[in-house]
Amino acid sequence: MSAYRRRIDPEAGAVAVWLGAMATAFALLAVIVDRDMNAESLHPGFAVVAPDTDPVTDTPA
């Protein structure tokens, strides 16, 4: 066996898994917050409308 090959510390692997889980949770939270920030309730002037709808009057174009 090569001298360069070492056994991975199980504790280091657990830390890596934990950090990956935290990064995933943070990314999901960021997506949720971003969707909430784009909601009409928080920004009434920037409502998401259908592409074929006039954004000012919210009527069919």
C-alpha positions in Angstrom: 0.0 0.0 0.0 1.3 3.5 -0.8 2.6 5.7 1.9 0.4 8.5 0.6 -2.8 6.7 1.2 -4.3 7.5 4.6 -7.4 6.4 6.3 -10.1 9.1 6.5 -10.9 10.0 10.1 -14.6 9.1 10.8 -15.0 12.2 12.8 -13.8 14.4 9.9 -16.3 12.6 7.7 -19.1 13.3 10.1 -18.1 17.0 10.2 -18.2 17.1 6.4 -21.6 15.6 6.3 -22.9 18.0 9.0 -21.4 21.0 7.1 -23.1 19.8 3.9 -26.4 19.5 5.6 -26.1 23.0 7.0 -25.2 24.4 3.6 -28.2 22.6 2.1 -30.5 24.0 4.8 -29.1 27.5 4.3 -29.6 27.3 0.5 -33.2 26.1 1.0 -33.9 28.9 3.5 -32.5 31.4 1.0 -34.8 30.2 -1.7 -37.8 30.4 0.7 -36.9 33.9 1.8 -36.3 35.0 -1.8 -39.8 33.7 -2.8 -41.3 35.5 0.2 -39.6 38.7 -0.7 -41.1 38.5 -4.2 -44.6 38.0 -2.9 -47.3 40.5 -3.6 -48.0 40.9 0.1 -44.6 42.3 0.8 -44.2 44.3 -2.5 -47.7 45.2 -3.8 -46.2 47.2 -6.7 -44.2 44.2 -8.0 -46.8 41.5 -8.2 -46.0 38.5 -10.4 -48.4 38.5 -13.3 -49.0 36.2 -16.2 -46.8 37.1 -19.3 -49.9 37.9 -21.3 -51.2 40.3 -18.7 -50.6 44.1 -18.5 -48.6 44.6 -15.3 -50.1 48.0 -14.6 -53.8 47.2 -14.9 -53.6 43.4 -14.4 -55.9 42.9 -17.4 -55.3 40.8 -20.5 -53.0 42.7 -23.0 
